[in-house]
Structure formats: C-alpha cells, structure tokens
Amino acid sequence: MKLYGLLGKNIDYSFSRSYFSEKFRKEAINAEYRNFDIPEIDNFEAVIKENEALKGLNVTIPYKQSVMEYLDRLDVNAEAIGAVNTIKIEEDRSLTGYNTDYVGFSAAIKPMLKNGNYRALILGTGGASKAVAFAFQKLGIKYLYVSRNPKTGQISYQDLDEEILQKHRIIVNTTPLGTFPNTEDHPDIPYQYLTQDHLAYDLIYNPSTTKFIELAAKNGATTSNGLRMLQLQAEKAWEIWNT
C-alpha cells in the first residue's frame, strides 16, 4: 500500500487527510494518507527514513519554507516562489519540492475577477503569501504586501487608509488569523472602507465563514474562503505524485 501524508505542526484540523482519505475510498485507490505532526522541522528526516512506503507529502504551516533545505531539488516554480507545499518522493528516495498553492489560488480566483484593472493587498508575508504573489504576477495583477513588520516595499496595517483600499480592490488574507478554534481573530484592517467593488479572499477554510469574511461581507464585498483553492492544489499534488 502506498503512503501519502501531510507535514505540519498542530494539524489535527487538516483538510488534506479527510480529502485524500475520501478520494482513496471513492476511487478504490490502495493508499493511505496520514498526518505527520512534528514539533520541529529537524524531525523531517526521520519521517522519510521511518516510512519506506511514503510516496508524497503535502506541507503546511509552519514548514513551507524551512523544509526546502532538506530537499534534493526544486521545481522551477517552487524555487521562484520560495516555498514548497508538495514533495514528491522519487523512486531513488530523493526529494523534489513543488508549489501547487499558486495553481490552486490562481484557478480559484480567476472566475471571480470581473473586467477591469485590479490591484491587490496581500495580508501576511509567510509561505502561502509567496504563492499568492506568484499567482498575481502570472495574472498581471499588481500587489502590495501588508505586514506587522514591513520590509522595504511593504506597508504596515497602520498604513491602511481609505485611499489605499480604494486603489486595491482585492484583499487576500494569507495569515492564520481566524482559524479554528480562534474564530474571533481577524486581520486588523479598516473594513469600513470596503465596498461592493471589493473581493475579500481568505485562504482559511475552517471555519467556512471567518471573521475576516464576515466583516468584509457586511460592507458589500464579494467573499470567498480557501476551500476551492485547497481542492484544486490537492488534485495538482496528486497529479505530481503520479507522473
């Protein structure tokens, strides 16, 4: 039996295990999907060594960037993004890193884009934010990072005002703020300046309606959670593992 899994920390809530377990059941695939919940990235090598049947891994918070140093090679897009969320374990047991987050995000948001020029705000600067930025580059959408500790070319949450929000009609939350069980948490942005011309996209999928989405919707914004993105990136990962 082939083995696949999710690498992360505190991942009992994981989408991936339930998604792939159901996929294997429905499609009569002789495989198992496990969570590899490790306290430190240093434990990654033991996961590979102790599970000879392992053929592929998804990677989630907080290891999308730190896992890269343990891999033998990177797909060109993963290298450009600077984050990995999919690992293929080759026949010789070498490890290749990919990023399917940008594929899932791009395919999920495209149908929501109406005609017109868009600019985007990306809330957060972690591994997931890099995939979102890469997708925006491919879509020709200019973006600006919003961070608690902004670097050159980024802005802080305190910088957000009506003018900036009028210019940036897409707002993507890539932070974990609002994830179950801390469902009242949300990015600190001036929601009162959002309008029906805005699209608020939350990468979080649990809960399905986060506080970020709730507050954006109250002001008329179109909203989406990250479930469709996760489904699309999962299918892309499956394709990578089996080619």
C-alpha positions as CSV (number, residue, x, y, z in Angstrom):
1,M,0.0,0.0,0.0
2,K,1.3,3.4,-1.0
3,L,1.5,6.1,1.7
4,Y,1.0,9.8,1.5
5,G,0.7,12.5,4.1
6,L,0.7,16.0,5.5
7,L,3.7,17.5,7.2
8,G,3.0,20.3,9.6
9,K,2.5,21.3,13.2
10,N,-0.8,21.1,15.2
11,I,-2.6,19.8,12.2
12,D,-5.4,17.7,13.6
13,Y,-7.9,20.0,11.8
14,S,-6.3,19.2,8.5
15,F,-8.2,19.4,5.2
16,S,-5.8,17.1,3.4
17,R,-6.2,13.9,5.4
18,S,-10.0,13.9,5.1
19,Y,-9.9,15.0,1.4
20,F,-7.4,12.3,0.3
21,S,-8.9,9.6,2.5
22,E,-12.3,10.2,0.9
23,K,-10.7,10.3,-2.6
24,F,-9.0,6.9,-2.0
25,R,-12.2,5.4,-0.8
26,K,-14.3,6.7,-3.7
27,E,-11.8,5.8,-6.4
28,A,-10.8,2.5,-4.8
29,I,-7.2,3.6,-4.6
30,N,-5.0,1.3,-2.5
31,A,-3.3,4.0,-0.4
32,E,-3.3,5.6,3.0
33,Y,-3.0,9.3,4.0
34,R,-1.5,10.2,7.4
35,N,-0.7,13.4,9.3
36,F,3.0,13.8,10.2
37,D,2.7,16.3,13.0
38,I,6.2,17.2,14.0
39,P,7.3,19.8,16.7
40,E,10.4,20.9,14.7
41,I,11.5,20.7,11.1
42,D,14.5,18.7,12.3
43,N,12.2,15.7,12.7
44,F,11.5,15.7,8.9
45,E,14.4,13.4,8.0
46,A,13.1,10.8,10.5
47,V,9.6,10.9,8.8
48,I,11.2,10.0,5.5
49,K,13.6,7.3,6.9
50,E,10.9,5.6,9.0
51,N,8.2,5.4,6.3
52,E,9.5,3.5,3.3
53,A,6.1,3.3,1.7
54,L,5.9,7.1,1.6
55,K,5.4,8.4,-2.0
56,G,4.4,12.1,-1.4
57,L,3.8,14.8,1.1
58,N,1.8,17.9,1.4
59,V,3.4,20.6,3.5
60,T,1.6,23.2,5.6
61,I,2.3,25.9,8.3
62,P,4.9,26.4,9.6
63,Y,7.3,24.4,7.3
64,K,6.6,25.6,3.7
65,Q,9.9,27.5,3.7
66,S,12.1,25.6,6.2
67,V,11.6,22.2,4.6
68,M,13.3,23.4,1.4
69,E,16.8,22.9,2.8
70,Y,16.1,19.2,3.2
71,L,15.1,18.6,-0.4
72,D,17.3,17.4,-3.3
73,R,15.8,19.6,-5.9
74,L,13.1,22.2,-6.5
75,D,10.7,22.6,-9.4
76,V,11.3,25.9,-11.2
77,N,8.1,27.5,-9.8
78,A,8.7,26.4,-6.2
79,E,12.2,27.9,-6.5
80,A,10.8,31.2,-7.8
81,I,8.1,31.4,-5.1
82,G,10.5,30.4,-2.3
83,A,8.1,28.0,-0.7
84,V,7.1,24.3,-1.0
85,N,3.8,22.7,-0.2
86,T,4.2,19.4,-2.2
87,I,7.0,16.9,-2.0
88,K,7.4,14.0,-4.4
89,I,9.5,11.1,-3.2
90,E,11.2,9.7,-6.2
91,E,12.0,6.1,-6.9
92,D,15.5,6.6,-5.7
93,R,14.1,8.2,-2.5
94,S,15.4,11.6,-3.4
95,L,13.0,14.5,-2.7
96,T,11.6,17.1,-5.2
97,G,9.8,20.2,-4.0
98,Y,6.8,21.7,-5.8
99,N,4.3,24.5,-5.1
100,T,0.7,23.8,-6.0
101,D,-0.7,26.6,-3.8
102,Y,-0.3,29.1,-6.6
103,V,-2.0,26.8,-9.1
104,G,-5.0,26.3,-6.7
105,F,-5.2,30.0,-5.8
106,S,-5.0,31.2,-9.4
107,A,-7.6,28.8,-10.7
108,A,-10.0,29.6,-7.8
109,I,-9.8,33.4,-8.0
110,K,-9.9,33.7,-11.8
111,P,-13.7,33.1,-12.2
112,M,-14.3,35.8,-9.5
113,L,-12.4,38.5,-11.4
114,K,-14.6,40.9,-13.5
115,N,-13.4,43.1,-16.2
116,G,-11.1,45.9,-15.1
117,N,-7.7,46.6,-13.7
118,Y,-7.1,45.2,-10.3
119,R,-4.6,45.8,-7.6
120,A,-4.3,43.5,-4.6
121,L,-3.3,43.7,-0.9
122,I,-1.7,40.5,0.4
123,L,-2.1,40.3,4.2
124,G,0.8,38.4,5.7
125,T,4.3,37.5,4.4
126,G,4.6,33.8,5.1
127,G,5.0,30.9,2.7
128,A,1.4,31.0,1.5
129,S,1.7,34.7,0.7
130,K,4.5,34.0,-1.7
131,A,2.4,31.6,-3.7
132,V,-0.4,34.2,-3.9
133,A,2.0,36.8,-5.0
134,F,3.4,34.5,-7.7
135,A,-0.2,33.8,-8.9
136,F,-0.8,37.6,-9.1
137,Q,2.3,38.0,-11.2
138,K,1.1,35.4,-13.6
139,L,-2.3,37.1,-13.8
140,G,-0.8,40.5,-14.4
141,I,-2.2,41.9,-11.1
142,K,0.0,44.4,-9.1
143,Y,0.1,43.7,-5.4
144,L,1.3,45.1,-2.1
145,Y,2.3,43.2,1.0
146,V,0.8,44.2,4.3
147,S,2.8,43.1,7.3
148,R,3.1,43.7,11.1
149,N,6.8,44.2,10.5
150,P,7.0,45.6,7.0
151,K,10.2,45.4,5.0
152,T,11.2,47.6,2.1
153,G,8.4,47.8,-0.4
154,Q,5.8,46.6,2.1
155,I,3.3,48.5,4.3
156,S,2.0,48.1,7.8
157,Y,-1.6,47.6,8.9
158,Q,-1.4,51.1,10.4
159,D,-0.7,52.5,6.9
160,L,-4.1,51.2,5.5
161,D,-6.5,54.0,4.9
162,E,-9.4,54.8,2.6
163,E,-7.2,55.8,-0.3
164,I,-5.2,52.6,-0.3
165,L,-8.3,50.4,0.0
166,Q,-10.0,52.3,-2.9
167,K,-6.9,51.6,-5.1
168,H,-6.7,47.9,-4.1
169,R,-9.9,46.0,-4.7
170,I,-8.6,42.5,-4.0
171,I,-7.7,41.7,-0.4
172,V,-6.2,38.3,0.4
173,N,-5.7,37.1,4.0
174,T,-2.8,34.7,4.0
175,T,-2.3,34.9,7.8
176,P,-3.7,32.2,10.1
177,L,-5.8,34.8,12.0
178,G,-9.3,33.4,12.4
179,T,-8.5,29.7,12.1
180,F,-10.5,27.4,14.3
181,P,-10.6,27.5,17.3
182,N,-9.6,31.2,17.4
183,T,-12.5,32.2,15.2
184,E,-12.9,35.7,16.5
185,D,-9.4,36.7,15.4
186,H,-9.1,38.7,12.2
187,P,-6.6,40.9,10.4
188,D,-6.7,44.5,11.7
189,I,-7.8,46.4,8.6
190,P,-10.3,49.3,8.2
191,Y,-13.2,47.2,7.0
192,Q,-15.5,50.2,6.8
193,Y,-13.7,51.3,3.6
194,L,-14.6,48.0,1.7
195,T,-17.4,48.2,-0.9
196,Q,-19.3,46.1,-3.3
197,D,-16.4,46.6,-5.7
198,H,-14.0,44.7,-3.4
199,L,-13.1,41.0,-3.4
200,A,-12.1,39.6,0.0
201,Y,-10.4,36.2,-0.2
202,D,-9.4,34.2,2.9
203,L,-7.1,31.3,2.5
204,I,-8.6,29.8,5.7
205,Y,-11.3,27.2,5.2
206,N,-12.1,26.3,8.8
207,P,-14.4,28.0,9.7
208,S,-16.0,28.4,6.3
209,T,-17.0,32.0,7.3
210,T,-14.2,33.6,9.1
211,K,-14.5,36.9,10.9
212,F,-12.5,38.5,8.0
213,I,-15.1,37.3,5.6
214,E,-18.0,38.3,7.8
215,L,-16.8,41.8,8.3
216,A,-16.0,42.2,4.6
217,A,-19.4,40.9,3.5
218,K,-21.1,43.3,5.9
219,N,-19.7,46.1,3.7
220,G,-20.9,44.5,0.5
221,A,-17.6,42.9,-0.6
222,T,-17.6,39.7,-2.6
223,T,-16.0,37.0,-0.4
224,S,-14.5,33.5,-0.7
225,N,-12.8,31.1,1.7
226,G,-9.9,28.9,0.7
227,L,-11.7,25.6,0.3
228,R,-11.8,25.6,-3.5
229,M,-8.1,26.6,-3.7
230,L,-7.3,23.6,-1.4
231,Q,-9.2,21.2,-3.5
232,L,-7.5,22.4,-6.7
233,Q,-4.0,22.3,-5.2
234,A,-4.6,18.8,-3.8
235,E,-5.6,17.5,-7.2
236,K,-2.4,19.1,-8.7
237,A,-0.3,17.4,-5.9
238,W,-1.9,14.0,-6.8
239,E,-1.0,14.6,-10.4
240,I,2.6,15.4,-9.5
241,W,2.9,12.3,-7.2
242,N,1.7,10.0,-10.0
243,T,3.7,11.3,-13.0
